Amino acid sequence: MKNNKQLEFWRGEFGDLYIGRNTPEDVVYPSRVEMWKKILSVFPDLPSSILEVGSNIGNNLKILDQLLDVEIYALEPNAKARETLKKNIEITEDKIFNGSAKDLPIDSSKIDLVFTSGVLIHIAPEDLQSSCAEIYRVSRRYILSIEYFNPTPIQIPYRGHDGVLFKRDFGSFWIENFPNLKVIDYGFFWKPQTGLDNLTWWLFQKP
Ligand SMILES: C[S@@+](CC[C@H](N)C(=O)[O-])C[C@H]1O[C@@H](n2cnc3c(N)ncnc32)[C@H](O)[C@@H]1O
């Protein structure tokens, strides 16, 4: 499997079609609002700037923009998703980036909170450390990951495709690779009660 297979997958037809499945109705919008209220409730101080790495069309950023008085930044490799994002939320062109987690075109310590939601799971294991290092570099204070969990690293087929979905204990990965991170909180959004897709989240603070 080539290094950028995953990125090309998301930049191509699969990524274009994903946009159609990622409408607010399909992502159980009210549950996402509740998810964000829960996560925001544990922040020691609310962030005043937020970057979502792999924002797709901005479903999370739209909610955050409504809940907070915050400067929003988005990084998304799929061109159609970036175009839709511009229609979904109020965001200026200079705050939308094309790129990948592995190479964030943003100054170090520029943004209070840098987060991913369902994105680390699509990064090949060999690219995960460099991608997390970029997230760590750009974050001024907080790092949040909302991802699928498995106690040990596994690769599983994703809608008939191999080599594009990887689950693991991302929380442990963060603290093993960046041991000065402080765990603020973590949790689980259980599908039967929330409608969300059994999402595990971890919030870390930089020293
Ligand atoms: C499953 S979707 C999640 C979208 C959004 N974060 C959400 O929670 O609705 C994964 C998104 O990450 C983007 N993506 C995939 N690989 C990426 C990478 N290496 N760096 C940044 N974004 C990536 C995809 O283009 C896609 O928009």
The ligand as an SDF file (V2000), in Angstrom:
LIG
                    3D

 27 29  0  0  0  0  0  0  0  0999 V2000
  -15.1280   10.1410    7.6730 C   0  0  0  0  0  0  0  0  0  0  0  0
  -14.9000   11.7740    7.0800 S   0  0  0  0  0  0  0  0  0  0  0  0
  -15.1960   12.7430    8.5330 C   0  0  0  0  0  0  0  0  0  0  0  0
  -15.6210   14.1530    8.2090 C   0  0  0  0  0  0  0  0  0  0  0  0
  -15.8270   15.0820    9.4060 C   0  0  0  0  0  0  0  0  0  0  0  0
  -14.6430   15.1930   10.1910 N   0  0  0  0  0  0  0  0  0  0  0  0
  -17.0040   14.6430   10.2460 C   0  0  0  0  0  0  0  0  0  0  0  0
  -16.8170   14.2980   11.4250 O   0  0  0  0  0  0  0  0  0  0  0  0
  -18.1290   14.6790    9.7310 O   0  0  0  0  0  0  0  0  0  0  0  0
  -13.1510   11.8890    6.8710 C   0  0  0  0  0  0  0  0  0  0  0  0
  -12.7080   13.2330    6.3030 C   0  0  0  0  0  0  0  0  0  0  0  0
  -11.2920   13.3600    6.4710 O   0  0  0  0  0  0  0  0  0  0  0  0
  -10.7050   13.7590    5.2480 C   0  0  0  0  0  0  0  0  0  0  0  0
   -9.3440   13.1620    5.2630 N   0  0  0  0  0  0  0  0  0  0  0  0
   -8.9880   11.9040    4.9290 C   0  0  0  0  0  0  0  0  0  0  0  0
   -7.6790   11.7200    5.1050 N   0  0  0  0  0  0  0  0  0  0  0  0
   -7.1800   12.8820    5.5880 C   0  0  0  0  0  0  0  0  0  0  0  0
   -5.8750   13.3160    5.9650 C   0  0  0  0  0  0  0  0  0  0  0  0
   -4.8100   12.5130    5.8890 N   0  0  0  0  0  0  0  0  0  0  0  0
   -5.7320   14.5780    6.4080 N   0  0  0  0  0  0  0  0  0  0  0  0
   -6.8040   15.4080    6.4910 C   0  0  0  0  0  0  0  0  0  0  0  0
   -8.0510   15.0540    6.1410 N   0  0  0  0  0  0  0  0  0  0  0  0
   -8.2400   13.8060    5.6840 C   0  0  0  0  0  0  0  0  0  0  0  0
  -11.6210   13.2250    4.1730 C   0  0  0  0  0  0  0  0  0  0  0  0
  -11.4890   13.9160    2.9550 O   0  0  0  0  0  0  0  0  0  0  0  0
  -12.9820   13.3910    4.8280 C   0  0  0  0  0  0  0  0  0  0  0  0
  -13.5230   14.6580    4.5870 O   0  0  0  0  0  0  0  0  0  0  0  0
  1  2  1  0
  2  3  1  0
  2 10  1  0
  3  4  1  0
  4  5  1  0
  5  6  1  0
  5  7  1  0
  7  8  2  0
  7  9  1  0
 10 11  1  0
 11 12  1  0
 11 26  1  0
 12 13  1  0
 13 14  1  0
 13 24  1  0
 14 15  1  0
 14 23  1  0
 15 16  2  0
 16 17  1  0
 17 18  1  0
 17 23  2  0
 18 19  1  0
 18 20  2  0
 20 21  1  0
 21 22  2  0
 22 23  1  0
 24 25  1  0
 24 26  1  0
 26 27  1  0
M  CHG  2   2   1   9  -1
M  END
$$$$
